[in-house]
């Protein structure tokens, strides 16, 4: 969004409407990013894929690039902890810098640390929107967990809040020196 690309404009329109971003947006970003030098030895995806359809598209895209998923980690979090995290999120619209009223508060309440401009909550960060996302996640995640069953590592720690739904690790094996 900050770089003013077509993908960014599409994302901004969805966010303003409180709608989830389309699959092709994520796949485009992942495909573009995984080809960068920073991802030469591998990369981590957090929160994607969320459906079997996305997982299949991701697998196909990775195969075309001669990459594969090595591990899938599912971190189970309490809904209340996730809602607290969403409810306190703030963003600086001009730069995309993010804050949280409890976990990463701005130096001056409600103002961006760099510019002093007002921070906003996006429509997508409403509790109602989050509850809809959770319902969609729960209806989709069971088949997704089954899809990744052979490479799945499940971590559940309800006594401590975890804020990551799950992560997909794609690591390229280091070549042995001759």
VEXZA-687562 format. One record per residue: z negated, x, y of N, C-alpha, C, O in turn; residue number from 1; residue in three letters. Coordinates in steps of 0.2 Angstrom, whole numbers, plus 5000, padded with zeros to 4 digits. Each point is the difference from the previous one (the first is absolute). Layout:
# residues N
REC     nw     nu     nv    caw    cau    cav     cw     cu     cv     ow     ou     ov   pos   code
REC      Z      X      Y      Z      X      Y      Z      X      Y      Z      X      Y   NUM    Ala
...
***
This chain:
# residues 178
REC     nw     nu     nv    caw    cau    cav     cw     cu     cv     ow     ou     ov   pos   code
REC   5000   5004   4994   5000   4996   5006   5000   5004   5006   5004   4999   5005     1    Unk
REC   4992   5007   4995   4999   5004   5006   5007   5004   5001   5002   5001   5006     2    Unk
REC   5002   5000   4989   5006   5004   5000   5006   4995   5002   5005   5003   5001     3    Unk
REC   4994   4991   5000   5004   4995   5002   5007   5000   4995   5005   5000   5003     4    Unk
REC   4994   5000   4991   5005   4999   4995   5001   4993   4998   4996   4996   5002     5    Unk
REC   5010   5002   4995   5001   4993   4998   4995   4998   4995   4997   4994   5001     6    Unk
REC   5001   5010   4994   4995   4999   4996   4993   4998   5003   4996   4996   4999     7    Unk
REC   5003   5008   5007   4994   4999   5004   5000   4993   5003   4995   4997   5001     8    Unk
REC   5011   5002   5002   5000   4993   5003   4999   4994   4996   4997   4995   5001     9    Unk
REC   5006   5006   4993   4999   4995   4994   4993   4999   4999   4997   4995   4999    10    Unk
REC   4999   5011   5000   4993   5000   4998   4996   4997   5006   4996   4996   4998    11    Unk
REC   5006   5005   5008   4996   4998   5005   5001   4992   5001   4995   4997   5001    12    Unk
REC   5011   5001   4997   5001   4992   5000   4995   4997   4995   4997   4995   5001    13    Unk
REC   5003   5008   4993   4996   4997   4995   4993   5000   5001   4996   4995   4999    14    Unk
REC   5002   5011   5004   4992   5001   5002   4998   4994   5005   4995   4997   5000    15    Unk
REC   5010   5003   5005   4998   4995   5005   4999   4993   4998   4996   4996   5002    16    Unk
REC   5008   5002   4993   5000   4993   4997   4995   5000   4994   4998   4995   4998    17    Unk
REC   4998   5011   5001   4995   5000   4995   5003   4999   4993   4997   4998   4995    18    Unk
REC   5009   5004   5004   5004   5000   4993   4999   5007   4997   5000   5005   5003    19    Unk
REC   5000   4995   4990   5001   5006   4997   5007   5003   5001   5005   4997   5001    20    Unk
REC   4995   5010   4999   5006   5004   5000   5004   4999   4994   4998   5000   4994    21    Unk
REC   5009   4999   5007   5004   4999   4994   5000   5007   4995   4999   5005   5003    22    Unk
REC   5003   4994   4991   5000   5005   4995   5004   5006   5002   4999   5006   5000    23    Unk
REC   5007   4992   5003   5005   5005   5001   4998   5005   5006   5002   5005   5000    24    Unk
REC   4993   4992   5004   4998   5004   5005   4995   5006   4997   5001   5006   5002    25    Unk
REC   4995   4992   4994   4996   5005   4997   5004   5005   4995   4999   5006   5001    26    Unk
REC   5006   4992   4996   5004   5004   4996   5004   5005   5004   5001   5006   4998    27    Unk
REC   5002   4991   5007   5003   5005   5005   4996   5005   5003   5002   5006   4999    28    Unk
REC   4992   4993   5003   4995   5005   5002   4998   5005   4995   5000   5006   5001    29    Unk
REC   4999   4991   4993   4998   5005   4994   5006   5004   4999   4999   5007   4999    30    Unk
REC   5007   4991   5000   5006   5004   4998   5001   5005   5006   5001   5006   4998    31    Unk
REC   4998   4992   5008   5002   5005   5005   4994   5005   5000   5002   5006   5001    32    Unk
REC   4992   4992   4999   4994   5005   5000   5000   5005   4994   4999   5006   5001    33    Unk
REC   5003   4991   4993   4999   5004   4994   5005   5006   5000   4999   5005   4996    34    Unk
REC   5006   4995   5008   5005   5005   5000   4999   5005   5005   5003   5005   5001    35    Unk
REC   4991   4994   5003   4998   5005   5005   4997   5006   4997   4997   5000   4994    36    Unk
REC   5003   5006   5009   4997   5006   4997   4992   4999   4998   4998   5003   4996    37    Unk
REC   4999   4993   5008   4993   4999   4999   4998   4997   4993   4995   5000   4997    38    Unk
REC   5010   4996   5000   5000   4997   4994   5003   5003   4994   5001   4997   4995    39    Unk
REC   5001   5009   5006   5003   5004   4995   4996   5001   4994   5003   4999   4994    40    Unk
REC   4991   5002   5006   4996   5000   4994   4997   4994   4998   4996   5000   4995    41    Unk
REC   5005   4994   5009   4997   4994   4998   4997   4996   5006   5000   5003   5005    42    Unk
REC   4998   4991   4993   4997   4996   5006   4996   4994   4997   5000   4999   4994    43    Unk
REC   4996   4998   5010   4996   4995   4998   5002   4994   5004   5001   5000   5006    44    Unk
REC   4999   4994   4990   5001   4994   5003   4994   4996   5000   4997   4999   4994    45    Unk
REC   5001   4998   5011   4994   4996   5000   5002   4993   5002   5003   4998   5005    46    Unk
REC   4995   4997   4991   5001   4993   5001   5008   4998   4999   5001   4994   5002    47    Unk
REC   5002   5010   4994   5007   4998   4998   5002   5003   4994   4998   5006   4999    48    Unk
REC   5005   4991   4996   5002   4993   5000   4994   4995   4999   4995   5001   4998    49    Unk
REC   5007   4992   5004   4995   4995   4999   5002   4995   4995   4996   4996   4998    50    Unk
REC   5011   5004   5000   5002   4996   4995   5004   5004   4995   5002   5005   5001    51    Unk
REC   4999   4991   4993   5004   5003   4995   5008   5002   5002   5003   5005   4999    52    Unk
REC   4999   4990   5005   5007   5001   5003   5000   5006   5004   5005   5004   5000    53    Unk
REC   4990   4997   5005   5000   5006   5004   5000   5006   4995   5003   5005   5002    54    Unk
REC   4992   4995   4993   4999   5006   4996   5007   5002   4996   5002   5005   4999    55    Unk
REC   5002   4989   4999   5006   5002   4997   5005   5003   5005   5004   5004   4998    56    Unk
REC   4996   4993   5008   5005   5003   5005   4998   5007   5001   5004   5005   5001    57    Unk
REC   4989   4997   5000   4998   5006   5001   5002   5005   4995   5002   5006   5001    58    Unk
REC   4997   4992   4993   5001   5004   4994   5008   5002   5000   5001   5006   4999    59    Unk
REC   5003   4989   5002   5007   5001   5000   5002   5005   5006   5004   5005   4999    60    Unk
REC   4993   4994   5007   5001   5005   5005   4998   5007   4999   5003   5005   5001    61    Unk
REC   4991   4995   4995   4997   5007   4999   5005   5003   4994   5001   5006   5001    62    Unk
REC   5001   4990   4994   5004   5003   4995   5007   5003   5003   5002   5005   4998    63    Unk
REC   5000   4991   5007   5006   5003   5003   4999   5006   5004   5005   5004   5001    64    Unk
REC   4989   4998   5001   4998   5006   5003   4997   5005   4995   4998   5005   5002    65    Unk
REC   5003   4994   4992   4997   5004   4994   4992   5001   5001   4998   5005   4999    66    Unk
REC   4999   4990   5003   4993   5000   5001   4997   4994   4995   5003   4996   4998    67    Unk
REC   4990   5005   5001   4997   4994   4996   4993   5000   5002   4997   5004   5004    68    Unk
REC   5000   4990   4994   4993   4999   5002   4995   5003   4994   5002   4999   4995    69    Unk
REC   4994   5005   5007   4995   5004   4996   4994   4996   4998   4998   4999   4995    70    Unk
REC   4999   4998   5011   4994   4997   4999   4999   4994   5004   5003   4999   5006    71    Unk
REC   4994   4995   4992   4998   4995   5004   4993   4999   5000   4997   4999   4995    72    Unk
REC   5000   5001   5011   4993   4999   5001   4998   4993   5003   5003   4999   5005    73    Unk
REC   4993   4997   4992   4998   4993   5002   4993   5001   5003   4996   5000   4995    74    Unk
REC   5003   4999   5011   4993   5000   5003   4999   4993   5002   5003   4997   5004    75    Unk
REC   4992   5000   4992   4998   4993   5002   4995   5000   5005   4995   5004   5000    76    Unk
REC   5006   4992   5005   4995   4999   5006   4998   4993   5000   5003   4995   4998    77    Unk
REC   4991   5004   5005   4998   4993   5002   5004   4997   5005   5001   5003   5005    78    Unk
REC   5000   4991   4995   5004   4996   5005   4996   5000   5007   5004   5001   5005    79    Unk
REC   4990   4998   4995   4996   5000   5006   5001   5007   5004   5000   5000   5006    80    Unk
REC   5000   5006   4990   5001   5006   5003   5006   5001   5003   5001   5003   5005    81    Unk
REC   5004   4994   4992   5007   5001   5002   5001   4995   5006   5003   5002   5005    82    Unk
REC   4994   4992   4995   5000   4996   5006   4997   5003   5006   5002   5000   5006    83    Unk
REC   4992   5004   4993   4997   5003   5006   5004   5005   5003   5001   5001   5006    84    Unk
REC   5003   5003   4989   5004   5005   5003   5006   4997   5004   5002   5003   5005    85    Unk
REC   5001   4992   4992   5005   4997   5004   4998   4997   5007   5003   5001   5005    86    Unk
REC   4991   4995   4995   4998   4997   5006   4998   5005   5005   5001   4998   5006    87    Unk
REC   4998   5008   4993   4998   5005   5005   5005   5004   5002   4999   5005   5004    88    Unk
REC   5007   4995   4993   5006   5004   5002   5003   4999   5007   5000   4994   5002    89    Unk
REC   5001   5011   5002   5003   5000   5006   5006   5004   5001   5000   5006   4996    90    Unk
REC   5005   4993   5008   5006   5004   5000   5002   5001   5007   4999   4995   5004    91    Unk
REC   5003   5011   4998   5003   5001   5007   5008   4999   4999   5003   5003   4996    92    Unk
REC   4999   4991   5007   5007   4998   4999   5005   5005   5002   5005   5000   4997    93    Unk
REC   4994   5004   5008   5005   5005   5002   5001   5006   4995   5006   5002   5000    94    Unk
REC   4989   5000   4997   5000   5006   4996   4999   4998   4992   5002   5004   4996    95    Unk
REC   4995   4991   5003   4998   4998   4993   4994   5003   4997   4998   5000   4995    96    Unk
REC   4998   5004   5010   4994   5003   4998   4995   4994   4998   5000   4995   5003    97    Unk
REC   4996   5006   4992   4996   4995   4997   4992   5002   5001   4999   5006   5000    98    Unk
REC   4997   4989   5001   4993   5001   5000   4997   4994   4996   5003   4996   4998    99    Unk
REC   4990   5005   5001   4996   4995   4997   4994   4999   5004   4997   5005   5001   100    Unk
REC   5001   4989   5000   4994   4999   5004   4993   5003   4997   4996   5002   5004   101    Unk
REC   5004   4999   4990   4994   5003   4996   5002   5007   4997   4995   5004   5001   102    Unk
REC   5010   4997   4996   5002   5006   4997   5003   5005   5004   4999   5006   4998   103    Unk
REC   5005   4993   5007   5003   5004   5004   5001   4997   5007   5005   4999   5002   104    Unk
REC   4989   5000   5002   5001   4997   5006   5003   5004   5006   4999   5006   4999   105    Unk
REC   5004   4991   5005   5003   5004   5006   4994   5002   5004   4994   4997   5000   106    Unk
REC   5007   5009   5004   4994   5002   5004   4998   4995   5005   4994   4999   5002   107    Unk
REC   5011   4997   5001   4998   4995   5005   5002   4993   4996   5006   5000   4998   108    Unk
REC   4989   4996   5002   5002   4993   4996   5006   4997   5002   5001   4998   5006   109    Unk
REC   5003   5001   4989   5006   4996   5001   5006   5004   5004   5005   4997   5002   110    Unk
REC   4994   5009   4999   5005   5004   5003   5002   5006   4996   4996   5004   4997   111    Unk
REC   5011   4998   5004   5003   5006   4996   4997   5006   5003   4999   5001   5006   112    Unk
REC   4999   5004   4990   4997   5006   5001   5005   5004   5005   4997   5004   5004   113    Unk
REC   5009   4996   4994   5005   5005   5004   5002   4997   5007   5000   5004   5005   114    Unk
REC   5001   4989   4995   5003   4997   5006   4995   4996   5004   5001   4999   5006   115    Unk
REC   4994   4999   4991   4996   4995   5003   5002   4993   5000   4997   4995   5003   116    Unk
REC   5009   5004   4994   5003   4993   5000   4997   4996   4995   4996   5002   4995   117    Unk
REC   5004   4991   5006   4997   4995   4995   5002   5001   4993   5006   5000   4999   118    Unk
REC   4990   4999   4996   5002   5000   4993   5000   4992   4998   4998   4996   5003   119    Unk
REC   5006   5003   4992   5002   4993   4998   4998   5000   4992   5000   5005   4997   120    Unk
REC   5000   4989   5001   5000   4998   4993   5006   4997   4999   5003   4996   5004   121    Unk
REC   5001   5006   4990   5006   4997   4999   4999   4993   4996   4994   4999   4997   122    Unk
REC   5011   4997   5003   4999   4993   4997   4999   5001   4993   4997   4996   4996   123    Unk
REC   5006   5010   5001   4999   5001   4993   4993   5002   4998   4999   5000   4994   124    Unk
REC   4997   5001   5010   4993   5003   4999   4995   4994   5000   4994   5001   5001   125    Unk
REC   5008   4993   4999   4996   4994   5000   4997   4999   4993   5003   5002   4995   126    Unk
REC   4991   4995   5005   4996   4999   4994   5004   4995   4996   5001   5001   4994   127    Unk
REC   5002   4994   5009   5004   4995   4997   5007   5004   4997   5001   4998   4994   128    Unk
REC   5002   5006   5009   5006   5004   4998   4998   5004   4994   5003   5001   4995   129    Unk
REC   4991   5002   5006   4997   5005   4994   4999   4996   4994   5001   5002   4994   130    Unk
REC   4996   4992   5007   4998   4996   4994   5007   4998   4996   5000   5000   4994   131    Unk
REC   5005   4998   5010   5007   4999   4997   5002   5006   4996   5003   4999   4995   132    Unk
REC   4997   5007   5008   5002   5006   4997   4996   5001   4994   5003   5002   4995   133    Unk
REC   4991   4997   5005   4995   5001   4994   5003   4995   4994   5000   5002   4994   134    Unk
REC   5001   4992   5008   5002   4995   4995   5007   5002   4997   5001   5000   4994   135    Unk
REC   5003   5003   5010   5007   5002   4997   4999   5006   4996   5003   5001   4995   136    Unk
REC   4992   5004   5007   4999   5006   4997   4997   4998   4993   5002   5003   4995   137    Unk
REC   4993   4993   5004   4997   4998   4994   5005   4997   4995   5000   5001   4994   138    Unk
REC   5004   4995   5009   5005   4996   4996   5005   5005   4997   5003   4999   4995   139    Unk
REC   4999   5007   5009   5005   5004   4998   4997   5007   4996   5003   5003   4997   140    Unk
REC   4990   4998   5005   4998   5006   4997   4999   5001   4992   5000   5005   4997   141    Unk
REC   4998   4989   5000   4999   5000   4993   5006   5002   4996   5000   5005   4996   142    Unk
REC   5006   4992   5006   5006   5003   4997   5002   5007   5001   5002   5004   4996   143    Unk
REC   4996   4998   5010   5001   5007   5003   4996   5005   4996   5002   5005   4998   144    Unk
REC   4992   4993   5001   4995   5004   4996   5003   5001   4993   4999   5005   4997   145    Unk
REC   5003   4990   5000   5003   5000   4993   5006   5004   5000   5001   5004   4995   146    Unk
REC   5003   4996   5010   5006   5004   5001   4999   5007   4999   5003   5004   4997   147    Unk
REC   4991   4998   5007   4998   5007   5000   4995   5002   4995   4997   5005   5000   148    Unk
REC   5002   4991   4995   4995   5001   4995   4999   5007   4998   4994   5002   4999   149    Unk
REC   5011   5001   4998   5000   5006   4997   4998   5006   5005   4997   5005   4997   150    Unk
REC   5004   4994   5009   4998   5006   5005   4994   4998   5005   4999   5003   5005   151    Unk
REC   4998   4991   4993   4995   4997   5004   4993   5004   5000   4997   5001   4994   152    Unk
REC   5000   5000   5011   4993   5002   5001   4996   4995   5004   5002   4999   5006   153    Unk
REC   4993   4998   4991   4997   4994   5004   4993   5003   5002   4996   5002   4996   154    Unk
REC   5003   4997   5011   4993   5002   5003   4997   4994   5003   5004   4997   5004   155    Unk
REC   4990   5001   4994   4997   4995   5003   4993   5002   5002   4996   5002   4996   156    Unk
REC   5002   4997   5011   4994   5002   5002   4998   4995   5005   5000   5001   5006   157    Unk
REC   4997   4993   4992   4998   4995   5005   4994   5002   5004   5000   4996   5005   158    Unk
REC   4996   5009   4994   4995   5001   5004   5002   5004   5006   4996   5000   5005   159    Unk
REC   5010   5003   4996   5002   5003   5005   5007   4998   5002   5004   4999   4996   160    Unk
REC   4997   4999   5010   5007   4997   5002   5005   5005   4999   5000   5006   5003   161    Unk
REC   5005   4992   4994   5007   5004   5000   5005   4996   5003   5000   4994   5000   162    Unk
REC   5004   5010   5004   5005   4996   5004   5007   5001   4998   5005   4999   5004   163    Unk
REC   4996   5004   4991   5007   5001   4997   5001   4995   4994   4996   5000   4996   164    Unk
REC   5009   4996   5004   5001   4996   4995   5003   5004   4994   4997   4998   4994   165    Unk
REC   5007   5006   5006   5002   5004   4995   5005   5006   5003   5003   4999   5005   166    Unk
REC   4998   5006   4991   5005   5005   5002   5004   5002   4994   4998   5000   4995   167    Unk
REC   5008   5002   5007   5005   5002   4995   5001   5008   5002   5002   5001   5005   168    Unk
REC   4997   5003   4990   5001   5007   5001   5007   5002   4997   5001   4999   4994   169    Unk
REC   5003   5004   5010   5006   5003   4997   5000   5007   5001   5000   5003   5006   170    Unk
REC   4999   5001   4989   4999   5007   5001   5006   5004   4996   5001   4999   4994   171    Unk
REC   5002   5005   5009   5005   5004   4997   4997   5006   4997   4996   5004   5003   172    Unk
REC   5005   4998   4991   4997   5005   4996   5002   5007   5004   5006   5001   5001   173    Unk
REC   4989   5003   4999   5002   5007   5003   5004   5004   4995   4998   5000   4994   174    Unk
REC   5007   5003   5008   5004   5004   4995   4996   5007   4999   4998   5003   5004   175    Unk
REC   5002   4999   4990   4997   5006   4998   5005   5006   5002   5006   5000   4999   176    Unk
REC   4990   5005   5004   5004   5006   5001   5002   5004   4994   4996   5001   4996   177    Unk
REC   5010   5002   5004   5002   5004   4995   4998   5007   5000   5002   5004   4996   178    Unk
***
